[in-house]
Amino acid sequence: MFHYLNNETIRDKRVRPFVTQSTISGINQSNLERVPVVVPPLPLQQTFATRIQAIEALKATHRAALAQLDALFASLQQRAFAGEL
């Protein structure tokens, strides 16, 4: 549901007609209950969930690698300014 409502096209076509204010943040429970939600078949939902998990795992791996690169750069920078290179 999060990804469904987070999609800009879905918000424009399916959510905004039920919102009385100019922003999505103004939507309330009764308006949200009127929003039609397309529910894809379960196998497609499972495929989507698997892909999201894989993407999140890759993001975590990349964040860890970036942190490691930042630490290495900081170490190299410290050694360079200390005249150790």
mmCIF file as gemmi writes it, N, C-alpha and C atoms, coordinates in Angstrom:
data_model
loop_
_atom_site.group_PDB
_atom_site.id
_atom_site.type_symbol
_atom_site.label_atom_id
_atom_site.label_alt_id
_atom_site.label_comp_id
_atom_site.label_asym_id
_atom_site.label_entity_id
_atom_site.label_seq_id
_atom_site.pdbx_PDB_ins_code
_atom_site.Cartn_x
_atom_site.Cartn_y
_atom_site.Cartn_z
_atom_site.occupancy
_atom_site.B_iso_or_equiv
_atom_site.pdbx_formal_charge
_atom_site.auth_seq_id
_atom_site.auth_asym_id
_atom_site.pdbx_PDB_model_num
ATOM 1 N N . MET Axp A 1 ? 0.82 -1.177 0 1 0 ? 1 A 1
ATOM 2 C CA . MET Axp A 1 ? 0 0 0 1 0 ? 1 A 1
ATOM 3 C C . MET Axp A 1 ? 0.875 1.256 0 1 0 ? 1 A 1
ATOM 4 N N . PHE Axp A 2 ? 1.98 1.207 0.735 1 0 ? 2 A 1
ATOM 5 C CA . PHE Axp A 2 ? 2.886 2.358 0.793 1 0 ? 2 A 1
ATOM 6 C C . PHE Axp A 2 ? 3.375 2.725 -0.6 1 0 ? 2 A 1
ATOM 7 N N . HIS Axp A 3 ? 3.877 1.735 -1.349 1 0 ? 3 A 1
ATOM 8 C CA . HIS Axp A 3 ? 4.426 2 -2.672 1 0 ? 3 A 1
ATOM 9 C C . HIS Axp A 3 ? 3.324 2.439 -3.636 1 0 ? 3 A 1
ATOM 10 N N . TYR Axp A 4 ? 2.137 1.887 -3.453 1 0 ? 4 A 1
ATOM 11 C CA . TYR Axp A 4 ? 0.99 2.248 -4.29 1 0 ? 4 A 1
ATOM 12 C C . TYR Axp A 4 ? 0.667 3.724 -4.103 1 0 ? 4 A 1
ATOM 13 N N . LEU Axp A 5 ? 0.513 4.155 -2.853 1 0 ? 5 A 1
ATOM 14 C CA . LEU Axp A 5 ? 0.15 5.544 -2.578 1 0 ? 5 A 1
ATOM 15 C C . LEU Axp A 5 ? 1.322 6.503 -2.759 1 0 ? 5 A 1
ATOM 16 N N . ASN Axp A 6 ? 2.529 5.978 -2.771 1 0 ? 6 A 1
ATOM 17 C CA . ASN Axp A 6 ? 3.712 6.809 -2.946 1 0 ? 6 A 1
ATOM 18 C C . ASN Axp A 6 ? 3.998 7.098 -4.419 1 0 ? 6 A 1
ATOM 19 N N . ASN Axp A 7 ? 3.31 6.402 -5.315 1 0 ? 7 A 1
ATOM 20 C CA . ASN Axp A 7 ? 3.486 6.585 -6.749 1 0 ? 7 A 1
ATOM 21 C C . ASN Axp A 7 ? 2.756 7.866 -7.18 1 0 ? 7 A 1
ATOM 22 N N . GLU Axp A 8 ? 3.479 8.771 -7.825 1 0 ? 8 A 1
ATOM 23 C CA . GLU Axp A 8 ? 2.905 10.073 -8.183 1 0 ? 8 A 1
ATOM 24 C C . GLU Axp A 8 ? 1.726 9.944 -9.142 1 0 ? 8 A 1
ATOM 25 N N . THR Axp A 9 ? 1.82 9.037 -10.101 1 0 ? 9 A 1
ATOM 26 C CA . THR Axp A 9 ? 0.726 8.847 -11.052 1 0 ? 9 A 1
ATOM 27 C C . THR Axp A 9 ? -0.523 8.353 -10.346 1 0 ? 9 A 1
ATOM 28 N N . ILE Axp A 10 ? -0.359 7.405 -9.435 1 0 ? 10 A 1
ATOM 29 C CA . ILE Axp A 10 ? -1.493 6.88 -8.672 1 0 ? 10 A 1
ATOM 30 C C . ILE Axp A 10 ? -2.118 7.989 -7.834 1 0 ? 10 A 1
ATOM 31 N N . ARG Axp A 11 ? -1.265 8.766 -7.179 1 0 ? 11 A 1
ATOM 32 C CA . ARG Axp A 11 ? -1.793 9.867 -6.357 1 0 ? 11 A 1
ATOM 33 C C . ARG Axp A 11 ? -2.599 10.834 -7.195 1 0 ? 11 A 1
ATOM 34 N N . ASP Axp A 12 ? -2.073 11.197 -8.375 1 0 ? 12 A 1
ATOM 35 C CA . ASP Axp A 12 ? -2.77 12.167 -9.214 1 0 ? 12 A 1
ATOM 36 C C . ASP Axp A 12 ? -4.105 11.634 -9.734 1 0 ? 12 A 1
ATOM 37 N N . LYS Axp A 13 ? -4.131 10.369 -10.146 1 0 ? 13 A 1
ATOM 38 C CA . LYS Axp A 13 ? -5.335 9.812 -10.773 1 0 ? 13 A 1
ATOM 39 C C . LYS Axp A 13 ? -6.334 9.226 -9.785 1 0 ? 13 A 1
ATOM 40 N N . ARG Axp A 14 ? -5.862 8.646 -8.692 1 0 ? 14 A 1
ATOM 41 C CA . ARG Axp A 14 ? -6.762 7.911 -7.812 1 0 ? 14 A 1
ATOM 42 C C . ARG Axp A 14 ? -6.979 8.521 -6.433 1 0 ? 14 A 1
ATOM 43 N N . VAL Axp A 15 ? -6.048 9.344 -5.979 1 0 ? 15 A 1
ATOM 44 C CA . VAL Axp A 15 ? -6.163 9.888 -4.621 1 0 ? 15 A 1
ATOM 45 C C . VAL Axp A 15 ? -6.638 11.339 -4.635 1 0 ? 15 A 1
ATOM 46 N N . ARG Axp A 16 ? -6.034 12.167 -5.458 1 0 ? 16 A 1
ATOM 47 C CA . ARG Axp A 16 ? -6.355 13.599 -5.452 1 0 ? 16 A 1
ATOM 48 C C . ARG Axp A 16 ? -7.844 13.903 -5.644 1 0 ? 16 A 1
ATOM 49 N N . PRO Axp A 17 ? -8.595 13.141 -6.438 1 0 ? 17 A 1
ATOM 50 C CA . PRO Axp A 17 ? -10.03 13.447 -6.557 1 0 ? 17 A 1
ATOM 51 C C . PRO Axp A 17 ? -10.786 13.353 -5.232 1 0 ? 17 A 1
ATOM 52 N N . PHE Axp A 18 ? -10.245 12.649 -4.264 1 0 ? 18 A 1
ATOM 53 C CA . PHE Axp A 18 ? -10.916 12.469 -2.979 1 0 ? 18 A 1
ATOM 54 C C . PHE Axp A 18 ? -10.388 13.4 -1.891 1 0 ? 18 A 1
ATOM 55 N N . VAL Axp A 19 ? -9.405 14.215 -2.235 1 0 ? 19 A 1
ATOM 56 C CA . VAL Axp A 19 ? -8.8 15.109 -1.264 1 0 ? 19 A 1
ATOM 57 C C . VAL Axp A 19 ? -9.429 16.483 -1.398 1 0 ? 19 A 1
ATOM 58 N N . THR Axp A 20 ? -9.869 17.039 -0.295 1 0 ? 20 A 1
ATOM 59 C CA . THR Axp A 20 ? -10.524 18.346 -0.337 1 0 ? 20 A 1
ATOM 60 C C . THR Axp A 20 ? -9.519 19.481 -0.305 1 0 ? 20 A 1
ATOM 61 N N . GLN Axp A 21 ? -8.328 19.238 0.187 1 0 ? 21 A 1
ATOM 62 C CA . GLN Axp A 21 ? -7.294 20.266 0.228 1 0 ? 21 A 1
ATOM 63 C C . GLN Axp A 21 ? -6.37 20.11 -0.974 1 0 ? 21 A 1
ATOM 64 N N . SER Axp A 22 ? -5.441 21.023 -1.113 1 0 ? 22 A 1
ATOM 65 C CA . SER Axp A 22 ? -4.548 20.997 -2.276 1 0 ? 22 A 1
ATOM 66 C C . SER Axp A 22 ? -3.377 20.037 -2.098 1 0 ? 22 A 1
ATOM 67 N N . THR Axp A 23 ? -3.201 19.497 -0.896 1 0 ? 23 A 1
ATOM 68 C CA . THR Axp A 23 ? -2.072 18.593 -0.672 1 0 ? 23 A 1
ATOM 69 C C . THR Axp A 23 ? -2.555 17.234 -0.192 1 0 ? 23 A 1
ATOM 70 N N . ILE Axp A 24 ? -1.793 16.226 -0.489 1 0 ? 24 A 1
ATOM 71 C CA . ILE Axp A 24 ? -2.093 14.86 -0.069 1 0 ? 24 A 1
ATOM 72 C C . ILE Axp A 24 ? -2.082 14.754 1.45 1 0 ? 24 A 1
ATOM 73 N N . SER Axp A 25 ? -1.275 15.567 2.118 1 0 ? 25 A 1
ATOM 74 C CA . SER Axp A 25 ? -1.189 15.473 3.573 1 0 ? 25 A 1
ATOM 75 C C . SER Axp A 25 ? -2.52 15.809 4.236 1 0 ? 25 A 1
ATOM 76 N N . GLY Axp A 26 ? -3.43 16.448 3.482 1 0 ? 26 A 1
ATOM 77 C CA . GLY Axp A 26 ? -4.725 16.795 4.032 1 0 ? 26 A 1
ATOM 78 C C . GLY Axp A 26 ? -5.758 15.694 3.952 1 0 ? 26 A 1
ATOM 79 N N . ILE Axp A 27 ? -5.376 14.529 3.454 1 0 ? 27 A 1
ATOM 80 C CA . ILE Axp A 27 ? -6.34 13.434 3.312 1 0 ? 27 A 1
ATOM 81 C C . ILE Axp A 27 ? -6.676 12.853 4.684 1 0 ? 27 A 1
ATOM 82 N N . ASN Axp A 28 ? -7.927 12.486 4.872 1 0 ? 28 A 1
ATOM 83 C CA . ASN Axp A 28 ? -8.339 11.894 6.138 1 0 ? 28 A 1
ATOM 84 C C . ASN Axp A 28 ? -8.808 10.457 5.926 1 0 ? 28 A 1
ATOM 85 N N . GLN Axp A 29 ? -9.139 9.776 6.991 1 0 ? 29 A 1
ATOM 86 C CA . GLN Axp A 29 ? -9.507 8.355 6.939 1 0 ? 29 A 1
ATOM 87 C C . GLN Axp A 29 ? -10.711 8.112 6.031 1 0 ? 29 A 1
ATOM 88 N N . SER Axp A 30 ? -11.742 8.93 6.142 1 0 ? 30 A 1
ATOM 89 C CA . SER Axp A 30 ? -12.938 8.683 5.329 1 0 ? 30 A 1
ATOM 90 C C . SER Axp A 30 ? -12.661 8.893 3.847 1 0 ? 30 A 1
ATOM 91 N N . ASN Axp A 31 ? -11.827 9.884 3.511 1 0 ? 31 A 1
ATOM 92 C CA . ASN Axp A 31 ? -11.461 10.079 2.11 1 0 ? 31 A 1
ATOM 93 C C . ASN Axp A 31 ? -10.583 8.941 1.61 1 0 ? 31 A 1
ATOM 94 N N . LEU Axp A 32 ? -9.673 8.493 2.438 1 0 ? 32 A 1
ATOM 95 C CA . LEU Axp A 32 ? -8.779 7.407 2.049 1 0 ? 32 A 1
ATOM 96 C C . LEU Axp A 32 ? -9.544 6.115 1.814 1 0 ? 32 A 1
ATOM 97 N N . GLU Axp A 33 ? -10.59 5.878 2.576 1 0 ? 33 A 1
ATOM 98 C CA . GLU Axp A 33 ? -11.394 4.671 2.394 1 0 ? 33 A 1
ATOM 99 C C . GLU Axp A 33 ? -12.11 4.659 1.048 1 0 ? 33 A 1
ATOM 100 N N . ARG Axp A 34 ? -12.326 5.812 0.446 1 0 ? 34 A 1
ATOM 101 C CA . ARG Axp A 34 ? -13.016 5.89 -0.843 1 0 ? 34 A 1
ATOM 102 C C . ARG Axp A 34 ? -12.074 5.718 -2.026 1 0 ? 34 A 1
ATOM 103 N N . VAL Axp A 35 ? -10.779 5.758 -1.786 1 0 ? 35 A 1
ATOM 104 C CA . VAL Axp A 35 ? -9.798 5.63 -2.866 1 0 ? 35 A 1
ATOM 105 C C . VAL Axp A 35 ? -9.796 4.196 -3.381 1 0 ? 35 A 1
ATOM 106 N N . PRO Axp A 36 ? -10.034 4.02 -4.689 1 0 ? 36 A 1
ATOM 107 C CA . PRO Axp A 36 ? -9.994 2.661 -5.244 1 0 ? 36 A 1
ATOM 108 C C . PRO Axp A 36 ? -8.554 2.137 -5.285 1 0 ? 36 A 1
ATOM 109 N N . VAL Axp A 37 ? -8.371 0.945 -4.79 1 0 ? 37 A 1
ATOM 110 C CA . VAL Axp A 37 ? -7.041 0.335 -4.764 1 0 ? 37 A 1
ATOM 111 C C . VAL Axp A 37 ? -7.049 -0.892 -5.65 1 0 ? 37 A 1
ATOM 112 N N . VAL Axp A 38 ? -6.145 -0.906 -6.61 1 0 ? 38 A 1
ATOM 113 C CA . VAL Axp A 38 ? -6.003 -2.048 -7.5 1 0 ? 38 A 1
ATOM 114 C C . VAL Axp A 38 ? -5.078 -3.045 -6.812 1 0 ? 38 A 1
ATOM 115 N N . VAL Axp A 39 ? -5.563 -4.249 -6.604 1 0 ? 39 A 1
ATOM 116 C CA . VAL Axp A 39 ? -4.764 -5.272 -5.933 1 0 ? 39 A 1
ATOM 117 C C . VAL Axp A 39 ? -4.299 -6.274 -6.987 1 0 ? 39 A 1
ATOM 118 N N . PRO Axp A 40 ? -2.997 -6.288 -7.258 1 0 ? 40 A 1
ATOM 119 C CA . PRO Axp A 40 ? -2.475 -7.236 -8.251 1 0 ? 40 A 1
ATOM 120 C C . PRO Axp A 40 ? -2.54 -8.662 -7.713 1 0 ? 40 A 1
ATOM 121 N N . PRO Axp A 41 ? -2.444 -9.632 -8.599 1 0 ? 41 A 1
ATOM 122 C CA . PRO Axp A 41 ? -2.456 -11.035 -8.167 1 0 ? 41 A 1
ATOM 123 C C . PRO Axp A 41 ? -1.313 -11.31 -7.183 1 0 ? 41 A 1
ATOM 124 N N . LEU Axp A 42 ? -1.538 -12.263 -6.287 1 0 ? 42 A 1
ATOM 125 C CA . LEU Axp A 42 ? -0.571 -12.58 -5.242 1 0 ? 42 A 1
ATOM 126 C C . LEU Axp A 42 ? 0.827 -12.897 -5.787 1 0 ? 42 A 1
ATOM 127 N N . PRO Axp A 43 ? 0.963 -13.691 -6.862 1 0 ? 43 A 1
ATOM 128 C CA . PRO Axp A 43 ? 2.326 -13.953 -7.369 1 0 ? 43 A 1
ATOM 129 C C . PRO Axp A 43 ? 3.06 -12.671 -7.789 1 0 ? 43 A 1
ATOM 130 N N . LEU Axp A 44 ? 2.326 -11.735 -8.361 1 0 ? 44 A 1
ATOM 131 C CA . LEU Axp A 44 ? 2.942 -10.47 -8.751 1 0 ? 44 A 1
ATOM 132 C C . LEU Axp A 44 ? 3.328 -9.657 -7.523 1 0 ? 44 A 1
ATOM 133 N N . GLN Axp A 45 ? 2.507 -9.682 -6.484 1 0 ? 45 A 1
ATOM 134 C CA . GLN Axp A 45 ? 2.844 -9.006 -5.229 1 0 ? 45 A 1
ATOM 135 C C . GLN Axp A 45 ? 4.104 -9.606 -4.618 1 0 ? 45 A 1
ATOM 136 N N . GLN Axp A 46 ? 4.2 -10.93 -4.667 1 0 ? 46 A 1
ATOM 137 C CA . GLN Axp A 46 ? 5.369 -11.603 -4.097 1 0 ? 46 A 1
ATOM 138 C C . GLN Axp A 46 ? 6.633 -11.267 -4.885 1 0 ? 46 A 1
ATOM 139 N N . THR Axp A 47 ? 6.512 -11.209 -6.2 1 0 ? 47 A 1
ATOM 140 C CA . THR Axp A 47 ? 7.65 -10.822 -7.039 1 0 ? 47 A 1
ATOM 141 C C . THR Axp A 47 ? 8.094 -9.409 -6.705 1 0 ? 47 A 1
ATOM 142 N N . PHE Axp A 48 ? 7.135 -8.52 -6.553 1 0 ? 48 A 1
ATOM 143 C CA . PHE Axp A 48 ? 7.435 -7.137 -6.2 1 0 ? 48 A 1
ATOM 144 C C . PHE Axp A 48 ? 8.14 -7.073 -4.847 1 0 ? 48 A 1
ATOM 145 N N . ALA Axp A 49 ? 7.621 -7.797 -3.864 1 0 ? 49 A 1
ATOM 146 C CA . ALA Axp A 49 ? 8.216 -7.8 -2.523 1 0 ? 49 A 1
ATOM 147 C C . ALA Axp A 49 ? 9.641 -8.341 -2.561 1 0 ? 49 A 1
ATOM 148 N N . THR Axp A 50 ? 9.865 -9.38 -3.348 1 0 ? 50 A 1
ATOM 149 C CA . THR Axp A 50 ? 11.207 -9.956 -3.481 1 0 ? 50 A 1
ATOM 150 C C . THR Axp A 50 ? 12.165 -8.943 -4.085 1 0 ? 50 A 1
ATOM 151 N N . ARG Axp A 51 ? 11.703 -8.229 -5.084 1 0 ? 51 A 1
ATOM 152 C CA . ARG Axp A 51 ? 12.554 -7.219 -5.732 1 0 ? 51 A 1
ATOM 153 C C . ARG Axp A 51 ? 12.853 -6.062 -4.778 1 0 ? 51 A 1
ATOM 154 N N . ILE Axp A 52 ? 11.858 -5.648 -4.029 1 0 ? 52 A 1
ATOM 155 C CA . ILE Axp A 52 ? 12.076 -4.567 -3.055 1 0 ? 52 A 1
ATOM 156 C C . ILE Axp A 52 ? 13.103 -5 -2.016 1 0 ? 52 A 1
ATOM 157 N N . GLN Axp A 53 ? 13.001 -6.254 -1.542 1 0 ? 53 A 1
ATOM 158 C CA . GLN Axp A 53 ? 13.969 -6.759 -0.565 1 0 ? 53 A 1
ATOM 159 C C . GLN Axp A 53 ? 15.375 -6.777 -1.152 1 0 ? 53 A 1
ATOM 160 N N . ALA Axp A 54 ? 15.492 -7.182 -2.415 1 0 ? 54 A 1
ATOM 161 C CA . ALA Axp A 54 ? 16.801 -7.213 -3.067 1 0 ? 54 A 1
ATOM 162 C C . ALA Axp A 54 ? 17.368 -5.801 -3.202 1 0 ? 54 A 1
ATOM 163 N N . ILE Axp A 55 ? 16.526 -4.858 -3.547 1 0 ? 55 A 1
ATOM 164 C CA . ILE Axp A 55 ? 16.966 -3.472 -3.682 1 0 ? 55 A 1
ATOM 165 C C . ILE Axp A 55 ? 17.408 -2.92 -2.329 1 0 ? 55 A 1
ATOM 166 N N . GLU Axp A 56 ? 16.644 -3.207 -1.284 1 0 ? 56 A 1
ATOM 167 C CA . GLU Axp A 56 ? 17.013 -2.735 0.057 1 0 ? 56 A 1
ATOM 168 C C . GLU Axp A 56 ? 18.337 -3.347 0.502 1 0 ? 56 A 1
ATOM 169 N N . ALA Axp A 57 ? 18.552 -4.617 0.172 1 0 ? 57 A 1
ATOM 170 C CA . ALA Axp A 57 ? 19.819 -5.271 0.52 1 0 ? 57 A 1
ATOM 171 C C . ALA Axp A 57 ? 20.982 -4.609 -0.224 1 0 ? 57 A 1
ATOM 172 N N . LEU Axp A 58 ? 20.783 -4.302 -1.503 1 0 ? 58 A 1
ATOM 173 C CA . LEU Axp A 58 ? 21.825 -3.624 -2.277 1 0 ? 58 A 1
ATOM 174 C C . LEU Axp A 58 ? 22.102 -2.231 -1.711 1 0 ? 58 A 1
ATOM 175 N N . LYS Axp A 59 ? 21.057 -1.532 -1.326 1 0 ? 59 A 1
ATOM 176 C CA . LYS Axp A 59 ? 21.248 -0.206 -0.734 1 0 ? 59 A 1
ATOM 177 C C . LYS Axp A 59 ? 22.057 -0.3 0.553 1 0 ? 59 A 1
ATOM 178 N N . ALA Axp A 60 ? 21.776 -1.294 1.365 1 0 ? 60 A 1
ATOM 179 C CA . ALA Axp A 60 ? 22.527 -1.47 2.614 1 0 ? 60 A 1
ATOM 180 C C . ALA Axp A 60 ? 23.994 -1.781 2.313 1 0 ? 60 A 1
ATOM 181 N N . THR Axp A 61 ? 24.223 -2.633 1.33 1 0 ? 61 A 1
ATOM 182 C CA . THR Axp A 61 ? 25.59 -2.977 0.931 1 0 ? 61 A 1
ATOM 183 C C . THR Axp A 61 ? 26.325 -1.737 0.435 1 0 ? 61 A 1
ATOM 184 N N . HIS Axp A 62 ? 25.654 -0.941 -0.374 1 0 ? 62 A 1
ATOM 185 C CA . HIS Axp A 62 ? 26.285 0.265 -0.907 1 0 ? 62 A 1
ATOM 186 C C . HIS Axp A 62 ? 26.547 1.293 0.184 1 0 ? 62 A 1
ATOM 187 N N . ARG Axp A 63 ? 25.632 1.396 1.135 1 0 ? 63 A 1
ATOM 188 C CA . ARG Axp A 63 ? 25.857 2.329 2.246 1 0 ? 63 A 1
ATOM 189 C C . ARG Axp A 63 ? 27.076 1.91 3.067 1 0 ? 63 A 1
ATOM 190 N N . ALA Axp A 64 ? 27.203 0.596 3.305 1 0 ? 64 A 1
ATOM 191 C CA . ALA Axp A 64 ? 28.35 0.096 4.069 1 0 ? 64 A 1
ATOM 192 C C . ALA Axp A 64 ? 29.65 0.337 3.307 1 0 ? 64 A 1
ATOM 193 N N . ALA Axp A 65 ? 29.618 0.108 1.994 1 0 ? 65 A 1
ATOM 194 C CA . ALA Axp A 65 ? 30.813 0.338 1.179 1 0 ? 65 A 1
ATOM 195 C C . ALA Axp A 65 ? 31.174 1.82 1.179 1 0 ? 65 A 1
ATOM 196 N N . LEU Axp A 66 ? 30.174 2.675 1.101 1 0 ? 66 A 1
ATOM 197 C CA . LEU Axp A 66 ? 30.426 4.111 1.112 1 0 ? 66 A 1
ATOM 198 C C . LEU Axp A 66 ? 31.027 4.546 2.45 1 0 ? 66 A 1
ATOM 199 N N . ALA Axp A 67 ? 30.522 4.012 3.539 1 0 ? 67 A 1
ATOM 200 C CA . ALA Axp A 67 ? 31.072 4.331 4.855 1 0 ? 67 A 1
ATOM 201 C C . ALA Axp A 67 ? 32.528 3.886 4.941 1 0 ? 67 A 1
ATOM 202 N N . GLN Axp A 68 ? 32.811 2.715 4.388 1 0 ? 68 A 1
ATOM 203 C CA . GLN Axp A 68 ? 34.182 2.204 4.395 1 0 ? 68 A 1
ATOM 204 C C . GLN Axp A 68 ? 35.088 3.097 3.542 1 0 ? 68 A 1
ATOM 205 N N . LEU Axp A 69 ? 34.597 3.527 2.39 1 0 ? 69 A 1
ATOM 206 C CA . LEU Axp A 69 ? 35.388 4.429 1.548 1 0 ? 69 A 1
ATOM 207 C C . LEU Axp A 69 ? 35.623 5.767 2.235 1 0 ? 69 A 1
ATOM 208 N N . ASP Axp A 70 ? 34.617 6.27 2.925 1 0 ? 70 A 1
ATOM 209 C CA . ASP Axp A 70 ? 34.778 7.524 3.671 1 0 ? 70 A 1
ATOM 210 C C . ASP Axp A 70 ? 35.85 7.383 4.747 1 0 ? 70 A 1
ATOM 211 N N . ALA Axp A 71 ? 35.85 6.25 5.439 1 0 ? 71 A 1
ATOM 212 C CA . ALA Axp A 71 ? 36.852 6.015 6.487 1 0 ? 71 A 1
ATOM 213 C C . ALA Axp A 71 ? 38.254 5.913 5.877 1 0 ? 71 A 1
ATOM 214 N N . LEU Axp A 72 ? 38.364 5.221 4.749 1 0 ? 72 A 1
ATOM 215 C CA . LEU Axp A 72 ? 39.667 5.102 4.081 1 0 ? 72 A 1
ATOM 216 C C . LEU Axp A 72 ? 40.151 6.455 3.594 1 0 ? 72 A 1
ATOM 217 N N . PHE Axp A 73 ? 39.255 7.255 3.036 1 0 ? 73 A 1
ATOM 218 C CA . PHE Axp A 73 ? 39.643 8.586 2.561 1 0 ? 73 A 1
ATOM 219 C C . PHE Axp A 73 ? 40.085 9.471 3.722 1 0 ? 73 A 1
ATOM 220 N N . ALA Axp A 74 ? 39.354 9.404 4.822 1 0 ? 74 A 1
ATOM 221 C CA . ALA Axp A 74 ? 39.723 10.2 5.996 1 0 ? 74 A 1
ATOM 222 C C . ALA Axp A 74 ? 41.103 9.789 6.498 1 0 ? 74 A 1
ATOM 223 N N . SER Axp A 75 ? 41.38 8.489 6.495 1 0 ? 75 A 1
ATOM 224 C CA . SER Axp A 75 ? 42.69 7.998 6.928 1 0 ? 75 A 1
ATOM 225 C C . SER Axp A 75 ? 43.787 8.476 5.985 1 0 ? 75 A 1
ATOM 226 N N . LEU Axp A 76 ? 43.531 8.383 4.692 1 0 ? 76 A 1
ATOM 227 C CA . LEU Axp A 76 ? 44.497 8.828 3.69 1 0 ? 76 A 1
ATOM 228 C C . LEU Axp A 76 ? 44.733 10.33 3.805 1 0 ? 76 A 1
ATOM 229 N N . GLN Axp A 77 ? 43.652 11.068 3.998 1 0 ? 77 A 1
ATOM 230 C CA . GLN Axp A 77 ? 43.757 12.513 4.137 1 0 ? 77 A 1
ATOM 231 C C . GLN Axp A 77 ? 44.585 12.89 5.373 1 0 ? 77 A 1
ATOM 232 N N . GLN Axp A 78 ? 44.344 12.189 6.466 1 0 ? 78 A 1
ATOM 233 C CA . GLN Axp A 78 ? 45.092 12.452 7.709 1 0 ? 78 A 1
ATOM 234 C C . GLN Axp A 78 ? 46.58 12.168 7.5 1 0 ? 78 A 1
ATOM 235 N N . ARG Axp A 79 ? 46.868 11.055 6.843 1 0 ? 79 A 1
ATOM 236 C CA . ARG Axp A 79 ? 48.273 10.698 6.596 1 0 ? 79 A 1
ATOM 237 C C . ARG Axp A 79 ? 48.921 11.702 5.662 1 0 ? 79 A 1
ATOM 238 N N . ALA Axp A 80 ? 48.171 12.191 4.667 1 0 ? 80 A 1
ATOM 239 C CA . ALA Axp A 80 ? 48.721 13.159 3.72 1 0 ? 80 A 1
ATOM 240 C C . ALA Axp A 80 ? 49.05 14.473 4.434 1 0 ? 80 A 1
ATOM 241 N N . PHE Axp A 81 ? 48.155 14.96 5.276 1 0 ? 81 A 1
ATOM 242 C CA . PHE Axp A 81 ? 48.395 16.218 5.993 1 0 ? 81 A 1
ATOM 243 C C . PHE Axp A 81 ? 49.462 16.074 7.078 1 0 ? 81 A 1
ATOM 244 N N . ALA Axp A 82 ? 49.687 14.844 7.519 1 0 ? 82 A 1
ATOM 245 C CA . ALA Axp A 82 ? 50.739 14.613 8.522 1 0 ? 82 A 1
ATOM 246 C C . ALA Axp A 82 ? 52.095 14.394 7.844 1 0 ? 82 A 1
ATOM 247 N N . GLY Axp A 83 ? 52.12 14.385 6.515 1 0 ? 83 A 1
ATOM 248 C CA . GLY Axp A 83 ? 53.361 14.202 5.781 1 0 ? 83 A 1
ATOM 249 C C . GLY Axp A 83 ? 53.855 12.774 5.786 1 0 ? 83 A 1
ATOM 250 N N . GLU Axp A 84 ? 52.986 11.83 5.986 1 0 ? 84 A 1
ATOM 251 C CA . GLU Axp A 84 ? 53.384 10.425 6.044 1 0 ? 84 A 1
ATOM 252 C C . GLU Axp A 84 ? 53.325 9.721 4.697 1 0 ? 84 A 1
ATOM 253 N N . LEU Axp A 85 ? 52.932 10.43 3.668 1 0 ? 85 A 1
ATOM 254 C CA . LEU Axp A 85 ? 52.844 9.768 2.354 1 0 ? 85 A 1
ATOM 255 C C . LEU Axp A 85 ? 54.031 10.111 1.487 1 0 ? 85 A 1
